[in-house]
Amino acid sequence: MEIPLPRLPDGHGLSVTESHHDGRTVLTVVGEVDAMTVAALRAHLDRVATSDLVVDLSRVGFLSCAGLQALVEVRGRGVAVSVVITEHIVWRVFEATGLASLFEVHAELDSVGAPR
């Protein structure tokens, strides 16, 4: 199910699509995750938070600390969260905050294995 946000005047926006891959729920996030769009991401995370969740950020051009906080909050509820990251600017948020070790990080969705 995809719930796209309306595009803002400057072209920014966010959409989140739910699917399944190797027995895990996958949220594919497209766009920019910032203070204006993080509520949509949080709503999806809250709805599908299971014991095995993959958040595909490969089509995210920007991730603010608000977006990272949303992921950390889900992780804090005992949910195993894997992330797919292909953009250096997104990786920098995880790296700069020292929070990358909380997540299983992958460069592509196909490298995410089945749940343990």
C-alpha positions in Angstrom: 0.0 0.0 0.0 1.4 3.4 -1.0 0.4 6.6 0.7 2.2 9.4 -1.1 2.4 12.9 0.3 1.4 15.8 -1.9 4.4 17.4 -3.5 5.5 20.5 -1.9 6.1 23.6 -4.0 9.8 23.0 -4.2 9.3 19.4 -5.4 10.1 17.7 -2.2 7.9 14.9 -0.9 7.8 11.3 0.4 6.1 8.1 -0.4 6.3 4.8 1.4 5.4 1.5 -0.1 5.0 -1.8 1.8 6.0 -5.2 0.3 7.5 -8.4 1.5 10.9 -10.0 0.8 12.2 -13.3 2.1 9.6 -13.4 4.9 10.3 -9.8 6.1 8.1 -6.7 5.7 9.8 -4.1 3.5 9.1 -0.4 3.6 10.5 1.3 0.5 10.9 5.0 1.1 11.2 7.4 -1.8 12.0 11.1 -1.5 13.3 13.1 1.4 12.8 12.3 5.0 12.9 15.5 7.1 10.8 17.4 9.7 8.0 17.9 7.2 7.7 14.3 6.0 8.8 12.2 9.0 5.2 11.8 10.3 4.3 9.8 7.2 7.4 7.5 7.8 6.5 7.1 11.5 2.9 6.2 10.6 4.1 3.4 8.4 6.7 2.2 10.9 4.2 2.1 13.6 1.7 0.2 11.5 4.1 -2.5 10.3 6.6 -2.8 13.2 7.2 -6.5 13.5 10.1 -8.5 14.7 11.8 -8.3 11.3 11.6 -5.1 9.3 13.5 -3.9 6.3 13.5 -0.2 5.5 14.8 0.4 2.0 16.3 3.9 1.9 18.0 3.3 -1.5 15.7 6.0 -3.2 16.0 8.5 -0.4 18.0 11.6 -1.3 18.1 13.1 2.2 17.6 11.7 5.7 17.4 14.2 8.6 18.0 13.3 12.2 14.3 13.2 12.6 14.1 10.3 10.2 16.9 8.5 11.9 15.2 9.1 15.3 12.0 7.4 13.9 14.1 4.3 13.0 15.8 4.3 16.3 12.5 4.5 18.1 11.2 1.4 16.3 14.5 -0.4 17.1 14.0 0.6 20.7 10.8 -1.4 20.8 12.7 -4.6 20.2 12.1 -4.7 16.4 15.0 -6.0 14.3 15.5 -3.3 11.7 17.6 -3.7 8.6 18.2 -0.8 6.3 19.2 -0.6 2.6 21.4 2.4 1.9 22.9 3.4 -1.4 23.4 7.2 -1.0 26.4 8.5 0.7 24.5 11.5 2.2 22.1 9.0 3.9 24.9 6.8 5.2 26.6 9.9 6.6 23.7 10.5 9.0 24.1 7.0 10.4 27.8 7.3 10.5 28.1 10.8 12.0 25.7 9.9 14.8 27.4 6.7 15.7 24.0 4.8 15.3 24.9 2.6 12.3 25.7 -0.3 14.7 22.1 -0.4 15.8 21.0 -1.6 12.3 21.9 -4.3 9.9 23.0 -2.3 6.9 22.9 -3.5 3.3 23.8 -2.0 0.0 20.9 -3.7 -1.8 17.7 -5.4 -1.0 18.7 -8.7 -2.4 21.5 -9.0 0.2 19.0 -8.9 3.1 18.5 -12.5 4.2 15.5 -14.2 5.6 14.6 -13.6 9.3 16.6 -15.4 11.9 
